[in-house]
Amino acid sequence: MTAHGTAPEGPPEDVIRSDVPHSARIYNYWLGGKDHFEIDRVVGRQVVEAEPDFVESMRENRAFLGRMVDHLVRERGIRQFLDIGTGLPTADNTHEVAQRAAPECRVVYVDNDPIVLAHARALLTSTPEGATDYIDADMRDTDAIFAAAARTLDFSRPVGVVMLGVFNHIESDAEARALVDRIMGATCAGSHLAISVSTNVVKPENMDRAAAAYNQAFGNPPIYLMTPERLTGLFTGLELVEPGVVTASRWFAPGTEPSGDRPEMDLFVGVARKP
């Protein structure tokens, strides 16, 4: 097993505060995890009161991650991943899904959250044939990310870039587009980019209230809801993988679509290939 990463300095109480809500812990609460405090549950419940389907959309986000990574490994030959905006470890992390399909897969996680860093050891596991790494960096600092990731990943070969939920923290389309350009510009042809965003097109009033509740209670960083059209714009210059930009519950790789109708929700996703 190969693993890198940096443990947080100082005792845990210097890193983790139980009296302040935290985005990664709130997300962990929505996913049914155990790494959260009462203050996180309070904020999480306020969001769910505004939009009762919000928890289901977050769980669909996680399910999309699993389907997407499995497809990229099994059908598109991807053997290395760069997961930016990792969040707290939970069931079926990127490296677990990838290495189940191909044990030699190599995965690098990126986050600048001290709480995620405190849990990084749970991410730094791997099959003997593969490798994992954790980088403490802001997603906008692409030079630092790629310099550190090069310890584990070979950027002369295709890589799957995973950016789930992170663009809801960038208000400017121009900034988001520039970030995608920098990241995908550092990868080779055949690399793939996966993005998910929360929207306000299915239940706009509910989602606007949910975002307002989140931002009022926490809001650091704030959430900016997007539209499917804005998400599609982030894939400009890339080749969208079927079924394109769709609600998360309806993204299935070709040939794996389930029978029956799948509900539409305010979480849209897409995967695209760099030509």
Secondary structure, DSSP 8 states (H G I E B T S, - for coil): -EE-----SS-HHHH--SSS--HHHHHHHHTT-S---HHHHHHHHHHHHH-TTHHHHHHHHHHHHHHHHHHHHHHH---EEEEES--S--SS-HHHHHHHH-TT-EEEEEE--HHHHHTHHHH----TTSEEEEEE--TT-HHHHHHHHTTT--TTS--EEEEESGGGG---HHHHHHHHHHHHHTS-TT-EEEEEEEBSSSSHHHHHHHHHHHHHHT-SS----B-HHHHHHHTTTSEE-TT-SEEGGG---TT---SS-----SEEEEEEE--
